Amino acid sequence: MSRPREFDVDRTLHQAMEVFWTKGFKATSYEDITRATEVKKQSLYCVFKDKRELFLKALALYREQTIAKLEELASREVSPLKKLEAVCEATLYQNDEAIHRGCLMVNSALEFGDDDREVSREISLMFEQVERILEKIICDGQEQRLITTSRSGKELADYLNNVLRGAKVMEKSGDPRERIAEVLRTSFALMAP
């Protein structure tokens, strides 16, 4: 029996994430993954016990990359309002290919619903982390009297987090960029002091 080939697990996981992101979990076959990664099925099975485990790790990678990007934006030395604008802009997509793919987490939430507890947990973790980033920015804005204090920072962060999820669905559904921008402008106007 031949020994499975060694491969770069991180690179392969990233490539598998791209396949799942483009096709979704159910429509992705192991052949799609082996073709994209150029890693044999047997070698993949040595590291990831099955397609679902590979998908869960791909979701975690997507979450980690997204949160790192948002944390970097939130740490910049600009006003809280500029930080919120940057986070909102980074959450939406800049080109047709990215719009077509949408957000891996939103896509997965729509594909799975609440049928898989581990997938749901990964999705919830992502949205909780985004909400914490938004809450910190909003609280800073409230302290500087740039954002209303009529609601708590947590309430406003929850609201804006849900607006962003909805904007991602609008985007993937083909709504014009101007309409999505109007939704975001309205959300910012509602948070004004």
PyRosetta script that sets phi, psi and omega in degrees:
from pyrosetta import init, pose_from_sequence

init()
pose = pose_from_sequence("MSRPREFDVDRTLHQAMEVFWTKGFKATSYEDITRATEVKKQSLYCVFKDKRELFLKALALYREQTIAKLEELASREVSPLKKLEAVCEATLYQNDEAIHRGCLMVNSALEFGDDDREVSREISLMFEQVERILEKIICDGQEQRLITTSRSGKELADYLNNVLRGAKVMEKSGDPRERIAEVLRTSFALMAP")
pose.set_psi(1, 133.0)
pose.set_omega(1, -178.5)
pose.set_phi(2, -79.3)
pose.set_psi(2, 149.7)
pose.set_omega(2, 179.5)
pose.set_phi(3, -78.6)
pose.set_psi(3, 137.8)
pose.set_omega(3, 177.7)
pose.set_phi(4, -60.4)
pose.set_psi(4, 144.4)
pose.set_omega(4, -179.5)
pose.set_phi(5, -71.6)
pose.set_psi(5, 139.8)
pose.set_omega(5, 174.7)
pose.set_phi(6, -77.8)
pose.set_psi(6, 150.5)
pose.set_omega(6, -179.1)
pose.set_phi(7, -152.4)
pose.set_psi(7, 165.4)
pose.set_omega(7, 179.2)
pose.set_phi(8, -79.0)
pose.set_psi(8, 105.6)
pose.set_omega(8, -174.3)
pose.set_phi(9, -63.9)
pose.set_psi(9, -42.5)
pose.set_omega(9, -178.9)
pose.set_phi(10, -63.3)
pose.set_psi(10, -45.0)
pose.set_omega(10, 178.8)
pose.set_phi(11, -62.8)
pose.set_psi(11, -43.0)
pose.set_omega(11, -179.4)
pose.set_phi(12, -64.9)
pose.set_psi(12, -41.1)
pose.set_omega(12, 178.7)
pose.set_phi(13, -62.8)
pose.set_psi(13, -42.1)
pose.set_omega(13, 177.6)
pose.set_phi(14, -61.7)
pose.set_psi(14, -43.5)
pose.set_omega(14, 179.5)
pose.set_phi(15, -64.8)
pose.set_psi(15, -40.5)
pose.set_omega(15, 178.1)
pose.set_phi(16, -64.8)
pose.set_psi(16, -39.3)
pose.set_omega(16, 177.3)
pose.set_phi(17, -58.4)
pose.set_psi(17, -42.4)
pose.set_omega(17, 179.6)
pose.set_phi(18, -61.6)
pose.set_psi(18, -39.8)
pose.set_omega(18, 179.4)
pose.set_phi(19, -66.3)
pose.set_psi(19, -48.4)
pose.set_omega(19, 178.8)
pose.set_phi(20, -60.8)
pose.set_psi(20, -38.6)
pose.set_omega(20, -178.6)
pose.set_phi(21, -64.3)
pose.set_psi(21, -37.9)
pose.set_omega(21, -178.9)
pose.set_phi(22, -78.6)
pose.set_psi(22, -41.3)
pose.set_omega(22, -171.8)
pose.set_phi(23, -106.4)
pose.set_psi(23, -19.8)
pose.set_omega(23, -172.9)
pose.set_phi(24, 88.3)
pose.set_psi(24, 166.6)
pose.set_omega(24, -176.6)
pose.set_phi(25, -68.0)
pose.set_psi(25, -53.6)
pose.set_omega(25, -172.4)
pose.set_phi(26, -65.7)
pose.set_psi(26, -35.5)
pose.set_omega(26, -177.7)
pose.set_phi(27, -81.4)
pose.set_psi(27, -10.1)
pose.set_omega(27, 179.9)
pose.set_phi(28, -88.1)
pose.set_psi(28, 124.6)
pose.set_omega(28, 176.2)
pose.set_phi(29, -97.3)
pose.set_psi(29, 163.7)
pose.set_omega(29, 176.1)
pose.set_phi(30, -63.8)
pose.set_psi(30, -29.8)
pose.set_omega(30, 177.3)
pose.set_phi(31, -65.0)
pose.set_psi(31, -38.3)
pose.set_omega(31, 176.0)
pose.set_phi(32, -59.1)
pose.set_psi(32, -42.9)
pose.set_omega(32, -177.9)
pose.set_phi(33, -68.6)
pose.set_psi(33, -46.0)
pose.set_omega(33, -179.4)
pose.set_phi(34, -65.5)
pose.set_psi(34, -34.7)
pose.set_omega(34, 178.0)
pose.set_phi(35, -66.9)
pose.set_psi(35, -43.5)
pose.set_omega(35, -178.3)
pose.set_phi(36, -71.0)
pose.set_psi(36, -36.1)
pose.set_omega(36, -175.3)
pose.set_phi(37, -93.1)
pose.set_psi(37, -18.8)
pose.set_omega(37, -174.7)
pose.set_phi(38, 59.8)
pose.set_psi(38, 32.8)
pose.set_omega(38, 176.5)
pose.set_phi(39, -117.3)
pose.set_psi(39, 133.9)
pose.set_omega(39, -178.3)
pose.set_phi(40, -67.0)
pose.set_psi(40, 150.9)
pose.set_omega(40, -178.6)
pose.set_phi(41, -54.9)
pose.set_psi(41, -44.4)
pose.set_omega(41, -179.2)
pose.set_phi(42, -59.6)
pose.set_psi(42, -40.6)
pose.set_omega(42, 179.1)
pose.set_phi(43, -67.0)
pose.set_psi(43, -39.9)
pose.set_omega(43, 177.4)
pose.set_phi(44, -63.0)
pose.set_psi(44, -42.5)
pose.set_omega(44, -179.6)
pose.set_phi(45, -63.8)
pose.set_psi(45, -26.1)
pose.set_omega(45, 178.1)
pose.set_phi(46, -68.8)
pose.set_psi(46, -27.0)
pose.set_omega(46, -178.0)
pose.set_phi(47, -103.3)
pose.set_psi(47, -42.5)
pose.set_omega(47, -179.5)
pose.set_phi(48, -116.6)
pose.set_psi(48, 122.2)
pose.set_omega(48, -171.9)
pose.set_phi(49, -64.7)
pose.set_psi(49, -28.4)
pose.set_omega(49, 178.4)
pose.set_phi(50, -161.7)
pose.set_psi(50, 179.0)
pose.set_omega(50, -177.7)
pose.set_phi(51, -61.6)
pose.set_psi(51, -38.3)
pose.set_omega(51, -178.5)
pose.set_phi(52, -63.9)
pose.set_psi(52, -43.5)
pose.set_omega(52, 178.3)
pose.set_phi(53, -63.5)
pose.set_psi(53, -40.3)
pose.set_omega(53, 177.1)
pose.set_phi(54, -62.4)
pose.set_psi(54, -41.6)
pose.set_omega(54, 178.6)
pose.set_phi(55, -63.1)
pose.set_psi(55, -45.2)
pose.set_omega(55, 179.4)
pose.set_phi(56, -60.6)
pose.set_psi(56, -40.4)
pose.set_omega(56, 178.2)
pose.set_phi(57, -69.4)
pose.set_psi(57, -34.0)
pose.set_omega(57, 176.3)
pose.set_phi(58, -66.9)
pose.set_psi(58, -39.8)
pose.set_omega(58, 176.1)
pose.set_phi(59, -61.8)
pose.set_psi(59, -43.9)
pose.set_omega(59, 179.1)
pose.set_phi(60, -61.9)
pose.set_psi(60, -41.6)
pose.set_omega(60, 178.1)
pose.set_phi(61, -62.3)
pose.set_psi(61, -45.7)
pose.set_omega(61, 178.7)
pose.set_phi(62, -58.8)
pose.set_psi(62, -45.7)
pose.set_omega(62, 179.6)
pose.set_phi(63, -60.6)
pose.set_psi(63, -48.6)
pose.set_omega(63, -178.5)
pose.set_phi(64, -60.1)
pose.set_psi(64, -43.7)
pose.set_omega(64, -179.7)
pose.set_phi(65, -65.8)
pose.set_psi(65, -43.0)
pose.set_omega(65, -178.8)
pose.set_phi(66, -66.1)
pose.set_psi(66, -46.2)
pose.set_omega(66, -178.9)
pose.set_phi(67, -64.3)
pose.set_psi(67, -40.5)
pose.set_omega(67, 178.1)
pose.set_phi(68, -59.5)
pose.set_psi(68, -42.0)
pose.set_omega(68, 179.5)
pose.set_phi(69, -65.0)
pose.set_psi(69, -44.2)
pose.set_omega(69, -179.0)
pose.set_phi(70, -68.1)
pose.set_psi(70, -37.8)
pose.set_omega(70, 177.5)
pose.set_phi(71, -64.4)
pose.set_psi(71, -37.9)
pose.set_omega(71, 177.8)
pose.set_phi(72, -63.2)
pose.set_psi(72, -43.6)
pose.set_omega(72, 178.4)
pose.set_phi(73, -63.9)
pose.set_psi(73, -39.7)
pose.set_omega(73, -178.8)
pose.set_phi(74, -70.4)
pose.set_psi(74, -20.7)
pose.set_omega(74, -177.9)
pose.set_phi(75, -89.9)
pose.set_psi(75, -4.7)
pose.set_omega(75, -178.5)
pose.set_phi(76, -65.9)
pose.set_psi(76, 153.9)
pose.set_omega(76, -179.3)
pose.set_phi(77, -88.3)
pose.set_psi(77, 67.8)
pose.set_omega(77, 175.2)
pose.set_phi(78, -134.8)
pose.set_psi(78, 173.1)
pose.set_omega(78, -178.3)
pose.set_phi(79, -66.2)
pose.set_psi(79, 155.2)
pose.set_omega(79, 178.0)
pose.set_phi(80, -56.1)
pose.set_psi(80, -35.2)
pose.set_omega(80, 178.9)
pose.set_phi(81, -65.8)
pose.set_psi(81, -40.2)
pose.set_omega(81, 176.8)
pose.set_phi(82, -65.0)
pose.set_psi(82, -37.6)
pose.set_omega(82, 177.4)
pose.set_phi(83, -63.3)
pose.set_psi(83, -45.1)
pose.set_omega(83, 179.3)
pose.set_phi(84, -62.0)
pose.set_psi(84, -42.2)
pose.set_omega(84, 177.6)
pose.set_phi(85, -60.6)
pose.set_psi(85, -43.8)
pose.set_omega(85, -179.6)
pose.set_phi(86, -64.5)
pose.set_psi(86, -41.8)
pose.set_omega(86, 178.4)
pose.set_phi(87, -63.4)
pose.set_psi(87, -44.3)
pose.set_omega(87, 179.2)
pose.set_phi(88, -62.6)
pose.set_psi(88, -44.2)
pose.set_omega(88, -180.0)
pose.set_phi(89, -63.8)
pose.set_psi(89, -41.2)
pose.set_omega(89, -179.7)
pose.set_phi(90, -67.7)
pose.set_psi(90, -28.0)
pose.set_omega(90, -179.0)
pose.set_phi(91, -72.8)
pose.set_psi(91, -31.3)
pose.set_omega(91, 179.3)
pose.set_phi(92, -92.4)
pose.set_psi(92, 170.8)
pose.set_omega(92, -170.2)
pose.set_phi(93, -109.9)
pose.set_psi(93, 151.8)
pose.set_omega(93, -171.0)
pose.set_phi(94, -101.3)
pose.set_psi(94, -11.6)
pose.set_omega(94, -178.0)
pose.set_phi(95, -140.7)
pose.set_psi(95, 165.6)
pose.set_omega(95, -174.5)
pose.set_phi(96, -61.9)
pose.set_psi(96, -37.8)
pose.set_omega(96, -179.7)
pose.set_phi(97, -63.7)
pose.set_psi(97, -45.4)
pose.set_omega(97, 179.8)
pose.set_phi(98, -66.0)
pose.set_psi(98, -39.5)
pose.set_omega(98, 178.0)
pose.set_phi(99, -62.0)
pose.set_psi(99, -42.5)
pose.set_omega(99, -179.7)
pose.set_phi(100, -61.2)
pose.set_psi(100, -40.5)
pose.set_omega(100, 180.0)
pose.set_phi(101, -73.8)
pose.set_psi(101, -36.6)
pose.set_omega(101, -179.3)
pose.set_phi(102, 73.3)
pose.set_psi(102, -159.8)
pose.set_omega(102, -179.1)
pose.set_phi(103, -96.1)
pose.set_psi(103, 127.2)
pose.set_omega(103, -178.8)
pose.set_phi(104, -58.1)
pose.set_psi(104, -38.2)
pose.set_omega(104, -178.7)
pose.set_phi(105, -69.4)
pose.set_psi(105, -45.6)
pose.set_omega(105, 178.6)
pose.set_phi(106, -64.2)
pose.set_psi(106, -44.1)
pose.set_omega(106, 177.9)
pose.set_phi(107, -56.9)
pose.set_psi(107, -44.4)
pose.set_omega(107, -178.2)
pose.set_phi(108, -67.8)
pose.set_psi(108, -38.7)
pose.set_omega(108, 177.5)
pose.set_phi(109, -61.6)
pose.set_psi(109, -41.2)
pose.set_omega(109, 179.4)
pose.set_phi(110, -71.5)
pose.set_psi(110, -35.6)
pose.set_omega(110, -179.2)
pose.set_phi(111, -72.2)
pose.set_psi(111, -41.2)
pose.set_omega(111, -173.8)
pose.set_phi(112, -96.3)
pose.set_psi(112, -27.4)
pose.set_omega(112, -171.1)
pose.set_phi(113, 60.4)
pose.set_psi(113, -130.3)
pose.set_omega(113, 176.0)
pose.set_phi(114, -112.6)
pose.set_psi(114, 27.7)
pose.set_omega(114, -177.4)
pose.set_phi(115, -73.3)
pose.set_psi(115, -20.3)
pose.set_omega(115, -176.4)
pose.set_phi(116, -131.2)
pose.set_psi(116, 112.5)
pose.set_omega(116, -175.1)
pose.set_phi(117, -61.3)
pose.set_psi(117, -40.2)
pose.set_omega(117, -178.0)
pose.set_phi(118, -69.9)
pose.set_psi(118, -39.0)
pose.set_omega(118, 176.1)
pose.set_phi(119, -65.1)
pose.set_psi(119, -45.7)
pose.set_omega(119, 178.7)
pose.set_phi(120, -60.0)
pose.set_psi(120, -39.0)
pose.set_omega(120, 179.7)
pose.set_phi(121, -64.7)
pose.set_psi(121, -42.2)
pose.set_omega(121, 179.3)
pose.set_phi(122, -64.8)
pose.set_psi(122, -41.9)
pose.set_omega(122, 178.6)
pose.set_phi(123, -63.9)
pose.set_psi(123, -46.4)
pose.set_omega(123, 179.4)
pose.set_phi(124, -61.0)
pose.set_psi(124, -40.9)
pose.set_omega(124, 179.5)
pose.set_phi(125, -60.5)
pose.set_psi(125, -43.0)
pose.set_omega(125, 178.3)
pose.set_phi(126, -59.3)
pose.set_psi(126, -49.9)
pose.set_omega(126, -176.1)
pose.set_phi(127, -69.6)
pose.set_psi(127, -30.6)
pose.set_omega(127, 174.9)
pose.set_phi(128, -66.5)
pose.set_psi(128, -41.4)
pose.set_omega(128, 179.8)
pose.set_phi(129, -67.2)
pose.set_psi(129, -40.3)
pose.set_omega(129, 176.2)
pose.set_phi(130, -61.6)
pose.set_psi(130, -43.9)
pose.set_omega(130, -179.3)
pose.set_phi(131, -61.5)
pose.set_psi(131, -39.9)
pose.set_omega(131, 178.7)
pose.set_phi(132, -63.6)
pose.set_psi(132, -40.1)
pose.set_omega(132, 177.3)
pose.set_phi(133, -62.7)
pose.set_psi(133, -46.6)
pose.set_omega(133, 179.3)
pose.set_phi(134, -62.6)
pose.set_psi(134, -41.8)
pose.set_omega(134, -178.8)
pose.set_phi(135, -61.2)
pose.set_psi(135, -43.3)
pose.set_omega(135, 179.7)
pose.set_phi(136, -61.6)
pose.set_psi(136, -44.9)
pose.set_omega(136, 179.8)
pose.set_phi(137, -63.3)
pose.set_psi(137, -44.7)
pose.set_omega(137, -178.1)
pose.set_phi(138, -64.8)
pose.set_psi(138, -42.7)
pose.set_omega(138, 178.0)
pose.set_phi(139, -61.3)
pose.set_psi(139, -40.6)
pose.set_omega(139, 175.6)
pose.set_phi(140, -61.4)
pose.set_psi(140, -41.4)
pose.set_omega(140, 178.3)
pose.set_phi(141, -65.9)
pose.set_psi(141, -35.1)
pose.set_omega(141, 177.5)
pose.set_phi(142, -68.2)
pose.set_psi(142, -40.7)
pose.set_omega(142, 178.0)
pose.set_phi(143, -61.8)
pose.set_psi(143, -33.1)
pose.set_omega(143, 179.8)
pose.set_phi(144, -89.3)
pose.set_psi(144, 3.7)
pose.set_omega(144, 179.4)
pose.set_phi(145, 61.9)
pose.set_psi(145, 32.5)
pose.set_omega(145, 177.0)
pose.set_phi(146, -98.9)
pose.set_psi(146, -15.3)
pose.set_omega(146, -177.5)
pose.set_phi(147, -131.7)
pose.set_psi(147, 142.2)
pose.set_omega(147, -178.0)
pose.set_phi(148, -55.7)
pose.set_psi(148, 147.5)
pose.set_omega(148, 174.2)
pose.set_phi(149, -108.1)
pose.set_psi(149, 11.9)
pose.set_omega(149, 179.3)
pose.set_phi(150, -68.5)
pose.set_psi(150, -17.7)
pose.set_omega(150, 174.3)
pose.set_phi(151, -131.6)
pose.set_psi(151, 156.1)
pose.set_omega(151, 179.5)
pose.set_phi(152, -70.2)
pose.set_psi(152, 160.8)
pose.set_omega(152, 176.0)
pose.set_phi(153, -58.6)
pose.set_psi(153, -37.4)
pose.set_omega(153, 179.1)
pose.set_phi(154, -64.8)
pose.set_psi(154, -43.7)
pose.set_omega(154, 179.2)
pose.set_phi(155, -63.0)
pose.set_psi(155, -44.7)
pose.set_omega(155, 179.6)
pose.set_phi(156, -66.5)
pose.set_psi(156, -37.5)
pose.set_omega(156, 178.2)
pose.set_phi(157, -65.7)
pose.set_psi(157, -41.5)
pose.set_omega(157, 177.5)
pose.set_phi(158, -61.6)
pose.set_psi(158, -43.6)
pose.set_omega(158, 178.1)
pose.set_phi(159, -60.3)
pose.set_psi(159, -51.8)
pose.set_omega(159, -177.3)
pose.set_phi(160, -65.9)
pose.set_psi(160, -36.8)
pose.set_omega(160, 177.0)
pose.set_phi(161, -59.3)
pose.set_psi(161, -43.4)
pose.set_omega(161, 178.8)
pose.set_phi(162, -69.6)
pose.set_psi(162, -35.3)
pose.set_omega(162, 175.3)
pose.set_phi(163, -61.2)
pose.set_psi(163, -43.6)
pose.set_omega(163, -179.4)
pose.set_phi(164, -64.5)
pose.set_psi(164, -40.9)
pose.set_omega(164, 176.6)
pose.set_phi(165, -61.5)
pose.set_psi(165, -44.5)
pose.set_omega(165, 178.1)
pose.set_phi(166, -63.0)
pose.set_psi(166, -38.7)
pose.set_omega(166, 178.6)
pose.set_phi(167, -63.5)
pose.set_psi(167, -36.3)
pose.set_omega(167, 177.7)
pose.set_phi(168, -65.5)
pose.set_psi(168, -39.1)
pose.set_omega(168, 177.8)
pose.set_phi(169, -67.7)
pose.set_psi(169, -42.6)
pose.set_omega(169, 176.8)
pose.set_phi(170, -57.8)
pose.set_psi(170, -45.4)
pose.set_omega(170, -178.4)
pose.set_phi(171, -59.9)
pose.set_psi(171, -50.3)
pose.set_omega(171, -178.8)
pose.set_phi(172, -65.5)
pose.set_psi(172, -28.9)
pose.set_omega(172, -179.8)
pose.set_phi(173, -79.3)
pose.set_psi(173, -5.2)
pose.set_omega(173, 175.3)
pose.set_phi(174, 96.2)
pose.set_psi(174, 10.1)
pose.set_omega(174, 176.0)
pose.set_phi(175, -61.8)
pose.set_psi(175, 144.1)
pose.set_omega(175, 179.7)
pose.set_phi(176, -63.2)
pose.set_psi(176, 147.4)
pose.set_omega(176, -179.9)
pose.set_phi(177, -55.8)
pose.set_psi(177, -36.5)
pose.set_omega(177, -178.9)
pose.set_phi(178, -63.2)
pose.set_psi(178, -37.9)
pose.set_omega(178, -179.8)
pose.set_phi(179, -67.6)
pose.set_psi(179, -41.8)
pose.set_omega(179, 178.6)
pose.set_phi(180, -65.0)
pose.set_psi(180, -41.9)
pose.set_omega(180, 178.6)
pose.set_phi(181, -61.7)
pose.set_psi(181, -37.1)
pose.set_omega(181, 178.5)
pose.set_phi(182, -65.1)
pose.set_psi(182, -40.4)
pose.set_omega(182, 176.8)
pose.set_phi(183, -60.0)
pose.set_psi(183, -44.7)
pose.set_omega(183, 180.0)
pose.set_phi(184, -67.2)
pose.set_psi(184, -39.7)
pose.set_omega(184, 177.3)
pose.set_phi(185, -61.6)
pose.set_psi(185, -42.3)
pose.set_omega(185, 178.5)
pose.set_phi(186, -62.4)
pose.set_psi(186, -41.8)
pose.set_omega(186, 179.0)
pose.set_phi(187, -61.7)
pose.set_psi(187, -43.2)
pose.set_omega(187, 178.6)
pose.set_phi(188, -66.3)
pose.set_psi(188, -38.8)
pose.set_omega(188, 179.2)
pose.set_phi(189, -63.2)
pose.set_psi(189, -37.0)
pose.set_omega(189, 179.5)
pose.set_phi(190, -69.3)
pose.set_psi(190, -20.0)
pose.set_omega(190, -179.8)
pose.set_phi(191, -95.3)
pose.set_psi(191, -1.3)
pose.set_omega(191, -179.6)
pose.set_phi(192, -66.8)
pose.set_psi(192, 149.2)
pose.set_omega(192, -179.2)
pose.set_phi(193, -69.1)
pose.dump_pdb("model.pdb")
